[in-house]
């Protein structure tokens, strides 16, 4: 039996634990691009600056720490997010979509994305967006993430943490479905040319991230707008129409450059570190 076959038999629980470790590493490396993307999506006055212009302004006014506003919210949730994602994928692969083919990989990705959207990503993204939006306002309300959580929960209840749950499910499900399929196919192709498994996983992961962003950036923009402080009660359709009316079709691709910068690196790091750790764990367990 090959190492890759052994790798596929690692349990969903072990995959989830490995995913949690990977999540903490990944978000610490890539958060600045996530911050820039979010600002470009929610602040019309910054839209024309572009990624480079906004980065220069952020550094000039707030220094390096300016790129990490709202970071704590994502850091706290990044470990469970990746845990749920990879555990959900492995669970679906073992129990639901058991045949190894493209459609079943797509289905496993949908399960992984749906699970992380409902259990982790929606409250995480809501907090991140509200914290960044609050920091950009003239009179910030939240002192820190804990103040933000308390204030949001006090004003709107748990429902306040689930603004944009439908577009978040759409985003995460399509994200992971596309990502896992593209990763598997690209990895299979590259393995014929490259012998280094880490390099193969890194390149395949980066390309999978690129494809997922280009496929669903409009959903990400709509979701982000629905999670702003003043967006309570707005529907997916009304938010989409509002974006089109104010910015046209390209409004759906606002923030796409920093999102690509973040997600391509995110996916490359996540897949390569995850599968490297997974191979090592599989080898360790096989020797016991």
VENPEVEN-V147547 format. One record per backbone hydrogen bond with DSSP energy under -0.5 kcal/mol. CO is the residue of the C=O (numbers start at 0). NH is the residue of the N-H. E is the energy in kcal/mol with one decimal. If there is no record, write none. Layout:
BEGIN
CO_NH_E ; CO_NH_E
END
This chain:
BEGIN
1_5_-2.1 ; 2_6_-2.4 ; 3_7_-1.5 ; 5_8_-1.4 ; 6_9_-1.4 ; 10_14_-2.5 ; 11_15_-2.3 ; 12_16_-2.0 ; 13_17_-2.4 ; 14_18_-2.4 ; 15_19_-1.8 ; 16_20_-1.4 ; 17_21_-2.2 ; 18_22_-2.2 ; 19_23_-1.5 ; 20_24_-1.5 ; 21_25_-2.7 ; 22_26_-2.3 ; 23_27_-1.2 ; 24_28_-1.2 ; 25_29_-1.8 ; 26_30_-1.6 ; 29_32_-0.9 ; 29_33_-1.1 ; 30_34_-2.5 ; 31_35_-2.1 ; 32_36_-2.3 ; 33_37_-2.2 ; 34_38_-2.3 ; 35_39_-2.2 ; 36_40_-1.4 ; 37_41_-1.7 ; 38_42_-2.2 ; 41_43_-0.6 ; 42_45_-1.5 ; 42_46_-0.7 ; 43_46_-0.6 ; 43_47_-0.5 ; 45_48_-1.4 ; 45_49_-0.7 ; 46_49_-0.8 ; 48_52_-1.0 ; 49_53_-2.3 ; 50_54_-2.2 ; 51_55_-2.3 ; 52_56_-2.3 ; 53_57_-2.8 ; 54_58_-2.3 ; 55_59_-2.4 ; 56_60_-2.2 ; 57_61_-2.6 ; 57_62_-0.5 ; 58_62_-1.5 ; 62_65_-1.2 ; 63_66_-1.8 ; 64_67_-1.7 ; 65_68_-0.9 ; 67_70_-1.8 ; 69_73_-1.1 ; 70_74_-2.7 ; 71_75_-2.7 ; 72_76_-1.3 ; 73_77_-2.1 ; 74_78_-0.8 ; 76_80_-2.4 ; 77_81_-2.2 ; 78_82_-2.2 ; 79_83_-2.9 ; 80_84_-2.4 ; 81_85_-2.4 ; 82_86_-2.3 ; 83_87_-2.6 ; 84_88_-2.3 ; 85_89_-2.4 ; 86_90_-2.5 ; 87_91_-2.5 ; 88_92_-2.5 ; 89_93_-2.0 ; 90_94_-2.6 ; 91_95_-2.1 ; 91_96_-2.9 ; 95_97_-1.0 ; 98_100_-1.4 ; 100_104_-2.1 ; 101_105_-2.2 ; 102_106_-2.2 ; 103_107_-2.6 ; 104_108_-2.1 ; 105_109_-2.0 ; 106_110_-2.1 ; 107_111_-2.4 ; 108_112_-2.7 ; 109_113_-2.7 ; 110_114_-2.5 ; 111_115_-2.1 ; 112_116_-2.0 ; 113_117_-2.2 ; 114_118_-2.4 ; 115_119_-1.8 ; 115_120_-3.6 ; 116_121_-1.9 ; 119_123_-1.9 ; 120_124_-3.5 ; 121_125_-2.4 ; 122_126_-2.3 ; 123_127_-2.5 ; 124_128_-2.7 ; 125_129_-2.5 ; 126_130_-2.7 ; 127_131_-2.3 ; 128_132_-2.7 ; 129_133_-2.4 ; 130_134_-2.1 ; 131_135_-1.5 ; 132_136_-0.6 ; 133_136_-0.9 ; 143_147_-2.6 ; 144_148_-2.8 ; 145_149_-2.3 ; 146_150_-2.7 ; 147_151_-2.8 ; 148_152_-2.7 ; 149_153_-2.5 ; 150_154_-2.3 ; 151_155_-2.6 ; 152_156_-1.8 ; 156_159_-1.6 ; 157_160_-1.7 ; 158_161_-1.4 ; 159_162_-0.6 ; 161_164_-1.3 ; 163_167_-2.0 ; 164_168_-2.4 ; 165_169_-2.5 ; 166_170_-2.9 ; 167_171_-3.1 ; 168_172_-2.5 ; 169_173_-2.0 ; 170_174_-2.7 ; 171_175_-2.7 ; 172_176_-2.2 ; 173_177_-2.4 ; 174_178_-2.7 ; 175_179_-2.6 ; 176_180_-1.6 ; 177_181_-2.8 ; 178_182_-2.6 ; 179_183_-2.3 ; 180_184_-2.5 ; 181_185_-2.8 ; 182_186_-2.7 ; 183_187_-2.0 ; 184_188_-2.0 ; 185_189_-3.0 ; 186_190_-2.1 ; 188_191_-1.2 ; 189_192_-2.1 ; 189_193_-2.7 ; 194_196_-0.7 ; 195_199_-2.1 ; 196_200_-2.6 ; 197_201_-2.4 ; 198_202_-2.5 ; 199_203_-2.6 ; 200_204_-2.4 ; 201_205_-2.2 ; 202_206_-2.3 ; 203_207_-2.1 ; 204_208_-2.2 ; 205_209_-2.1 ; 206_210_-2.3 ; 207_211_-2.1 ; 208_212_-2.0 ; 209_213_-2.1 ; 210_214_-1.6 ; 211_215_-1.6 ; 212_216_-1.4 ; 215_219_-1.7 ; 216_220_-2.4 ; 217_221_-2.3 ; 218_222_-2.6 ; 219_223_-2.3 ; 220_224_-2.2 ; 221_225_-2.0 ; 222_226_-0.9 ; 223_226_-0.8 ; 224_227_-1.1 ; 227_230_-1.7 ; 230_233_-2.1 ; 234_238_-2.2 ; 235_239_-2.2 ; 236_240_-2.3 ; 237_241_-2.1 ; 238_242_-2.2 ; 239_243_-2.1 ; 240_244_-2.4 ; 241_245_-1.8 ; 242_246_-2.5 ; 242_247_-0.5 ; 243_247_-1.7 ; 247_250_-1.7 ; 248_251_-1.9 ; 249_252_-1.5 ; 250_253_-1.3 ; 252_255_-1.7 ; 254_258_-2.0 ; 255_259_-2.7 ; 256_260_-2.6 ; 257_261_-2.3 ; 258_262_-3.5 ; 259_263_-2.6 ; 260_264_-1.0 ; 261_265_-3.0 ; 262_266_-3.5 ; 263_267_-2.1 ; 264_268_-2.8 ; 265_269_-3.1 ; 266_270_-2.6 ; 267_271_-1.9 ; 268_272_-2.8 ; 269_273_-2.5 ; 270_274_-2.4 ; 271_275_-1.7 ; 272_276_-2.7 ; 273_277_-2.6 ; 274_278_-2.2 ; 275_279_-1.9 ; 276_280_-2.6 ; 277_281_-2.7 ; 278_282_-2.3 ; 279_283_-2.3 ; 280_284_-2.8 ; 281_285_-2.0 ; 282_286_-1.2 ; 283_287_-0.7 ; 284_287_-0.6
END
